[in-house]
Amino acid sequence: MSSRRTQPARLIAGLLAGLLLAILAVPLVAQPERESHPFYDISKEVTLTGTVSSVLARPAAGMIFGAHLMLDTASGQVDASLGKWALQGKGALSLSAGAPVELTGVMKTMNDKQVFIVRTVKANGQVYTIRNQSGVPNSPQSRARVSQKTTQGGESL
């Protein structure tokens, strides 16, 4: 009598074990490849040159969050977003009106307005990295780490 009760339990256990193996056998690489960051697509980067008309440490009404440069270019004025930390901390970008600059980034439409999302700024004989290649703003701490590695000849801590 006890063998009749254990047979269904063994059958269920065997089926569950088979199902578990089938689930684990599905290759994980079959998942779709991760898409590039939807906010910043490095393949669409362009470089703008111009003169700074104003530096906004805080956005004006209707602008996206963070600091902005208003840039006068040959084709008109451009709102260039620098993000939260570009003007803060050690190694921060320091610009004033009238300064010639070269900006590398991606033009986006946000809040029905064209905004240039800046990744790098060339000014004052230096290159400032504002965002990484995924468009994530560099914090003052990450700038300090990069600066520390550079002064140590590229060695890691």
C-alpha positions in Angstrom: 0.0 0.0 0.0 2.8 2.4 0.8 4.3 1.8 -2.6 1.2 3.1 -4.3 1.5 6.4 -2.4 5.2 6.9 -3.1 4.9 6.2 -6.9 2.9 9.5 -7.6 5.3 11.4 -5.3 8.3 10.0 -7.2 6.6 10.7 -10.5 5.9 14.4 -9.5 9.5 14.8 -8.2 10.9 13.3 -11.5 8.8 15.7 -13.6 9.8 18.7 -11.5 13.4 17.7 -11.7 13.1 17.4 -15.5 11.4 20.7 -15.8 14.1 22.4 -13.7 16.8 20.9 -16.0 15.0 22.1 -19.1 14.8 25.6 -17.7 18.5 25.6 -16.8 19.4 24.2 -20.2 18.1 27.3 -22.0 21.3 29.2 -22.8 21.5 32.6 -21.1 23.3 34.0 -24.2 20.0 33.7 -26.1 18.8 36.9 -24.4 18.9 39.9 -26.7 22.1 42.0 -26.6 21.8 45.0 -24.3 20.9 48.1 -26.2 23.0 51.3 -26.0 22.0 53.9 -23.5 18.7 55.4 -24.8 19.8 58.9 -23.5 23.2 59.0 -25.1 24.2 57.3 -28.4 28.0 57.7 -28.9 27.6 56.8 -32.6 25.7 60.1 -33.1 28.4 62.3 -31.6 29.3 65.5 -33.3 31.7 68.3 -32.5 30.7 72.0 -32.2 33.0 74.9 -32.0 32.0 78.4 -30.9 32.1 81.1 -28.3 30.5 80.9 -24.9 27.8 83.6 -24.6 26.9 82.6 -21.0 27.5 80.0 -18.3 24.4 78.9 -16.3 25.3 77.1 -13.1 21.6 76.4 -12.7 19.1 75.8 -15.5 16.7 78.5 -16.5 13.0 77.7 -16.7 12.2 75.0 -19.3 15.8 73.7 -19.4 16.9 70.2 -18.3 18.6 69.7 -14.9 22.2 70.8 -14.4 24.6 73.4 -15.6 24.4 74.8 -19.2 26.6 76.7 -21.6 25.0 78.9 -24.1 27.2 78.6 -27.2 27.3 81.0 -30.2 28.2 78.9 -33.3 28.3 79.7 -37.0 24.7 78.2 -37.3 23.2 80.0 -34.3 23.0 79.7 -30.5 23.1 76.2 -28.9 22.0 75.2 -25.4 24.7 72.8 -24.2 23.9 70.7 -21.2 26.9 70.1 -18.9 25.0 68.0 -16.2 25.1 68.3 -12.5 28.8 68.2 -11.7 30.8 69.9 -14.5 31.2 73.1 -12.6 31.8 71.6 -9.2 34.7 70.2 -7.3 38.4 69.7 -8.1 39.1 69.7 -11.8 35.8 71.4 -12.6 35.3 73.2 -15.8 35.9 77.0 -15.5 34.7 79.1 -18.4 33.3 82.6 -18.8 31.5 84.5 -21.6 33.7 85.1 -24.7 35.8 81.9 -24.3 36.3 79.9 -27.4 35.4 76.2 -26.9 35.0 72.9 -28.8 32.2 70.6 -27.5 31.7 67.0 -28.4 28.3 65.4 -27.7 24.9 64.5 -29.0 22.0 66.7 -30.0 18.7 65.7 -28.4 15.2 67.0 -28.3 14.0 67.4 -24.8 10.9 69.2 -23.6 10.3 70.2 -27.3 13.7 72.0 -27.3 17.0 71.1 -28.9 19.7 70.5 -26.3 23.3 69.5 -26.9 24.4 66.8 -24.4 28.1 67.5 -23.8 30.5 64.7 -23.3 33.8 66.6 -23.6 34.9 70.2 -23.6 38.1 71.5 -25.1 38.9 74.9 -23.6 41.9 76.7 -22.1 44.3 74.2 -23.6 42.6 71.3 -21.7 40.1 68.6 -22.4 37.4 68.2 -19.7 35.5 64.9 -19.7 31.9 65.8 -18.6 30.3 62.4 -19.2 31.4 58.9 -19.9 30.8 57.2 -23.3 27.3 56.1 -22.0 26.4 59.7 -21.2 26.6 59.4 -17.4 28.0 62.6 -15.9 31.4 62.3 -14.2 31.2 63.3 -10.5 34.0 65.3 -8.8 35.0 62.0 -7.1 35.4 60.2 -10.4 37.5 63.1 -11.8 39.7 62.9 -8.7 40.3 59.2 -9.2 41.2 59.7 -12.8 43.5 62.6 -11.9 45.1 60.4 -9.2 45.7 57.6 -11.6 47.2 60.0 -14.2 49.6 61.5 -11.8 50.7 58.0 -10.8 51.6 57.0 -14.3 48.4 55.2 -15.0 48.9 52.7 -12.2 45.9 51.4 -10.3 45.7 51.7 -6.5 
